[in-house]
Amino acid sequence: MSLFEEVRAFAQCHVAPYTVQADRDGVFPKEAYDALKKEGHTSLLVPKEYGGREGSIVDHVETCMALGSVCATTALCYMMHNVATMSIVAFGTQEQKAFYLPKIAAGEIALALAFSETGTGTHFYNPEIKAEKMAEGYRLNGKKSFVTSAHHADYYLVLAANPEGEGLSVFSTPKNMEGLRHDDVAWDGLGMRGNASVPVYYENVSVSNEHLIGAHGDGVGIVFSVVAPFFILGLASVYSGLSLAASTCVIEHAVSRAYTDGSNLSQIETVQLHIAELYTSSCASKALTLMAAHAALEGRSDALALIISARLESSTNVIDVCSRAMKIGGGHAYSKRLPLERYLRDAYAAGIMAPSTDVLSIWLGKALTGQQIP
Ligand SMILES: Cc1cc2nc3c(=O)[nH]c(=O)nc-3n(C[C@H](O)[C@H](O)[C@H](O)COP(=O)(O)OP(=O)(O)OC[C@H]3O[C@@H](n4cnc5c(N)ncnc54)[C@H](O)[C@@H]3O)c2cc1C
């Protein structure tokens, strides 16, 4: 059994039962997330010496894709945790690894990313939060606009300008630190309704070098060598998984939707054309995402271009797949008897997560023609 199949089987038992409630009530899928922790999935990227599974980027992709094929909102929360974990694995000091990683491996803590801000939007790599140098340590002041899993994660990785020089720094802040405040508004997104992505305010939050992940200036490395592959490909995986879910759901529906004359929906040629298109798009998203993950694992020079392509392909495809599926699903889909309208709402987040697909398209065009990207 592949890791994808294993995680999918797990998710059908332990994640699927909470998906409808997470979407309907806009609540974090706590039971599903607890099951992911208990089963060791949140330790996927933690090295074995700290008690984890030491999975690769391919394992990250297969896991996020399998979860995305069952519950996209749970998959996205999980994916953010993996990216934050990998930042500590790749850049944390020995002390930080010894502090965080065994706890992550044991499922005792989960992490979130506090990168985006209102002032810079999709250009999250230009944070405006102030990290002011004090007699001892630093003081953080500012606001992060969307922190997925906010109340349910234990530590947030905060991206800030390097207070000691050029570039960026990343601090890890416990969610209950003095001066750290969550916005009272509940997350009420169009889709991804279990994400609990709320604004978080930093008001004179005191941090020290203990909170700094790695060294000052390592934020640039974290963005390019961890966030770029694990986050961009993680998004491609979640939305490839969602495409597969929509494709499977609508194919089953077309076969089972019978008319009184004894025929069924799948026998109509227009439906067959749509099914062929959406199945092909789903497979293309999955294949390109896995191909990019293997390129990243092998350290190939075209890995970044493939990673961006996979995100672009899966984000465009998922909206097309879900739109076609809605059309075939007809009244059954529109009336929510099928989960397709939830899939379509979830799919709309695919392109807007930073850097958005518009921004990434421009970067890819520049990179492929030898031009500088940020
Ligand atoms: C469900 C969800 C969960 C999220 N979770 C997190 C999280 O956990 N942590 C986190 O840090 N952030 C998170 N975010 C934030 C997300 O990553 C983006 O930063 C945020 O959605 C940007 O929104 P904005 O309206 O400010 O974008 P804007 O900057 O206003 O951009 C709006 C649109 O304009 C276009 N655009 C902008 N600039 C350019 C350009 N230069 N070239 C071409 N097109 C451009 C893009 O198409 C973009 O989609 C989350 C967002 C969502 C929707």
Ligand as a Chemical Component Dictionary entry (heavy atoms), coordinates in Angstrom:
data_LIG
# 
_chem_comp.id                   LIG 
_chem_comp.type                 NON-POLYMER 
_chem_comp.pdbx_formal_charge   0 
_chem_comp.three_letter_code    LIG 
# 
loop_
_chem_comp_atom.comp_id 
_chem_comp_atom.atom_id 
_chem_comp_atom.alt_atom_id 
_chem_comp_atom.type_symbol 
_chem_comp_atom.charge 
_chem_comp_atom.model_Cartn_x 
_chem_comp_atom.model_Cartn_y 
_chem_comp_atom.model_Cartn_z 
_chem_comp_atom.pdbx_ordinal 
LIG C1  C1  C 0 -7.911 29.943 3.797   1  
LIG C2  C2  C 0 -6.703 30.803 3.979   2  
LIG C3  C3  C 0 -5.746 30.435 4.907   3  
LIG C4  C4  C 0 -4.619 31.221 5.094   4  
LIG N1  N1  N 0 -3.694 30.842 6.030   5  
LIG C5  C5  C 0 -2.597 31.582 6.239   6  
LIG C6  C6  C 0 -1.637 31.224 7.243   7  
LIG O1  O1  O 0 -1.786 30.229 7.953   8  
LIG N2  N2  N 0 -0.575 32.025 7.432   9  
LIG C7  C7  C 0 -0.376 33.130 6.680   10 
LIG O2  O2  O 0 0.639  33.773 6.900   11 
LIG N3  N3  N 0 -1.252 33.507 5.731   12 
LIG C8  C8  C 0 -2.359 32.758 5.499   13 
LIG N4  N4  N 0 -3.279 33.147 4.544   14 
LIG C9  C9  C 0 -3.064 34.392 3.794   15 
LIG C10 C10 C 0 -2.702 34.151 2.346   16 
LIG O3  O3  O 0 -1.531 33.377 2.245   17 
LIG C11 C11 C 0 -2.493 35.484 1.611   18 
LIG O4  O4  O 0 -1.444 36.189 2.168   19 
LIG C12 C12 C 0 -3.689 36.336 1.643   20 
LIG O5  O5  O 0 -4.818 35.590 1.259   21 
LIG C13 C13 C 0 -3.479 37.507 0.683   22 
LIG O6  O6  O 0 -4.703 38.179 0.634   23 
LIG P1  P1  P 0 -4.819 39.711 0.233   24 
LIG O7  O7  O 0 -6.261 39.942 -0.002  25 
LIG O8  O8  O 0 -4.151 40.595 1.206   26 
LIG O9  O9  O 0 -4.016 39.734 -1.120  27 
LIG P2  P2  P 0 -3.643 40.990 -2.025  28 
LIG O10 O10 O 0 -2.207 41.320 -1.840  29 
LIG O11 O11 O 0 -4.639 42.079 -1.824  30 
LIG O12 O12 O 0 -3.785 40.377 -3.485  31 
LIG C14 C14 C 0 -5.075 40.102 -4.071  32 
LIG C15 C15 C 0 -4.882 39.507 -5.424  33 
LIG O13 O13 O 0 -4.264 40.474 -6.281  34 
LIG C16 C16 C 0 -3.357 39.868 -7.175  35 
LIG N5  N5  N 0 -2.024 40.486 -7.066  36 
LIG C17 C17 C 0 -1.511 41.182 -6.020  37 
LIG N6  N6  N 0 -0.263 41.600 -6.309  38 
LIG C18 C18 C 0 0.027  41.165 -7.537  39 
LIG C19 C19 C 0 1.175  41.265 -8.388  40 
LIG N7  N7  N 0 2.265  41.939 -8.033  41 
LIG N8  N8  N 0 1.128  40.666 -9.589  42 
LIG C20 C20 C 0 0.020  39.996 -10.008 43 
LIG N9  N9  N 0 -1.090 39.861 -9.246  44 
LIG C21 C21 C 0 -1.084 40.433 -8.028  45 
LIG C22 C22 C 0 -3.299 38.394 -6.843  46 
LIG O14 O14 O 0 -4.069 37.652 -7.745  47 
LIG C23 C23 C 0 -3.935 38.304 -5.450  48 
LIG O15 O15 O 0 -4.617 37.064 -5.272  49 
LIG C24 C24 C 0 -4.430 32.394 4.341   50 
LIG C25 C25 C 0 -5.406 32.780 3.408   51 
LIG C26 C26 C 0 -6.529 32.008 3.225   52 
LIG C27 C27 C 0 -7.556 32.435 2.221   53 
# 
loop_
_chem_comp_bond.comp_id 
_chem_comp_bond.atom_id_1 
_chem_comp_bond.atom_id_2 
_chem_comp_bond.value_order 
_chem_comp_bond.pdbx_ordinal 
LIG C1  C2  SING 1  
LIG C2  C3  SING 2  
LIG C2  C26 DOUB 3  
LIG C3  C4  DOUB 4  
LIG C4  N1  SING 5  
LIG C4  C24 SING 6  
LIG N1  C5  DOUB 7  
LIG C5  C6  SING 8  
LIG C5  C8  SING 9  
LIG C6  O1  DOUB 10 
LIG C6  N2  SING 11 
LIG N2  C7  SING 12 
LIG C7  O2  DOUB 13 
LIG C7  N3  SING 14 
LIG N3  C8  DOUB 15 
LIG C8  N4  SING 16 
LIG N4  C9  SING 17 
LIG N4  C24 SING 18 
LIG C9  C10 SING 19 
LIG C10 O3  SING 20 
LIG C10 C11 SING 21 
LIG C11 O4  SING 22 
LIG C11 C12 SING 23 
LIG C12 O5  SING 24 
LIG C12 C13 SING 25 
LIG C13 O6  SING 26 
LIG O6  P1  SING 27 
LIG P1  O7  DOUB 28 
LIG P1  O8  SING 29 
LIG P1  O9  SING 30 
LIG O9  P2  SING 31 
LIG P2  O10 DOUB 32 
LIG P2  O11 SING 33 
LIG P2  O12 SING 34 
LIG O12 C14 SING 35 
LIG C14 C15 SING 36 
LIG C15 O13 SING 37 
LIG C15 C23 SING 38 
LIG O13 C16 SING 39 
LIG C16 N5  SING 40 
LIG C16 C22 SING 41 
LIG N5  C17 SING 42 
LIG N5  C21 SING 43 
LIG C17 N6  DOUB 44 
LIG N6  C18 SING 45 
LIG C18 C19 SING 46 
LIG C18 C21 DOUB 47 
LIG C19 N7  SING 48 
LIG C19 N8  DOUB 49 
LIG N8  C20 SING 50 
LIG C20 N9  DOUB 51 
LIG N9  C21 SING 52 
LIG C22 O14 SING 53 
LIG C22 C23 SING 54 
LIG C23 O15 SING 55 
LIG C24 C25 DOUB 56 
LIG C25 C26 SING 57 
LIG C26 C27 SING 58 
# 
